[in-house]
Amino acid sequence: MNKIIEFFKNPWFKRAISALTIVYTIFLAWIAWLSAAYFIRTENKTDAISLFIIYVFINLIALMIFAFTRRVIFTKIMSMILPLCVFAIVILGFGNWYLIAPPFTVALIVFFISKTKENSKTVVGTIYLLLYVVGIVGYIVLQMFITETISLVGVDLSKRNSNDIYTFDQDKYRVVRYDDSESKTNRRTHYYIEFNTNDIKLPFATAMRVFENEKLITVPYDKKVKIDWINNQLHVNDGFDKIYTQIVDKEGNFDLISNVDSPEEVTNNLVPPDSSSEAAQE
């Protein structure tokens, strides 16, 4: 028994374990990116709860590691960086409290139990406190008085209709619907095109990539829109106007060429991406 206790007290063992604090910090940075560029979709409430339990468990394990290695230099450094990663999650995923609460709790506890010098804690803690207050207040003010949507992807993910999705071109793309809030006057519905091949499979969920999306059409909220993929062209019919769109890939991104009168005009007016270079070579 004494040998086991001595093994866990071994400074080299603690240094090795403290390397996991770096992994957790990188994990939080990834969560911040995930909350900004992806929409987390679960099939049902059971899957959502299961995913949340796994997320809480990961954060709980991280808290135990930080507490166990709080005197190791790696842990001291990471304990000062964690609040910055959590701040990114707060701003980029504002309103997703299930995503914010676990790492925020870990970062707060770790910051105070860390064996970093008190003077350093006071200075860094004051800076972070100001950062959080100014950041959150500024976010709320911008959202209330200037713009309703503050997002890296240009859309409010809370308004996404996760059930109204149309996939096409061998499931390479998808059209997704976003509805304005009920309280908004002149309520409208917006349709966006996204890649369907850059999603991330998570336990009990799918992270659907929203980053680099493109707006397709905006219509009144109660107007029905019919979307079809015919002859390599996307047909959008809102009952009055027809939009024929061809998608041109550009190095992992895409451009939309729309608002022509007929599929024939799309075919005749489009120039393949490489044709100009081929013509120059000839």
C-alpha angles and dihedrals in degrees: 000000000000090000091054091051091048090050093055090046092051107119093219091054090051091048090052092049091047089064085074088067087067089051090052092049090052088047091056091049088053090049089053090053091045092053091051103042105028140056114222109221125188126183096226144351092269091060091046092052092046091051091049092051090053090048092050091047092054091051092047092052089048091052091052091050092049091049093048094049100033092127094053117101094233091055092047091054094045092048088061093048098045096078089056092054091047090049089057089052091049094052099037094042099032111169095023093106094167086063095043105041102066098050091038090056092047093048092049095050094042092050092057099041094047115111092228114135113278094234090056091047091052094051096043092041092053091050092050092046091054090045093053095045096046093041097049095041091046091050093051093046092050091048094048102042111017115027133001094210121057106173142127089230096050096240136088104243091201088068094053116122100220093188098053102073128139118195122195146162093055090317091300094125138023136200113221129193127226121190124203115239117275092243093059117101115232090023114206142186122228127200121205133186119225137176111262095197102064098065122126121227112224130181106282092351148056125231103217112205112236098167114109093022123154129218113241106180143340121213138167111283097251096045117110118228125199117207124191136168108219128166093346091307130109112231117200119185120181094177096266109039130038121210121197112198133184120196118221117197116224114186097308094327128079141219126212120222106195148147098065124141101242144359089257091059090050090055094044098044100044120094115204111245094247099038095091092055091046091051091050091052091051 
